[in-house]
């Protein structure tokens, strides 16, 4: 069976478009996952920063209650 050249070109073009569409979908999904991961990293840094501030304030209060802050 002989397949016309035009059909071969159309099949090749369709196959290339299909591959591009599949790759685009996977890339989009991975981009969303990456963005979500960055959000969680930022949230973790903010939380650690707030905890450091709270710890510092607690230590200052404890020192003041012991009378060391009045020296």
Buried (B, 14 or more C-beta within 10 A) or exposed (E): EEEEEEEEEEEEEEEEEEEEEEEEEEEEEEEEEEEEEEEEEEEEEEEEEEEEEEEEEEEEEEEEEEEEEEE
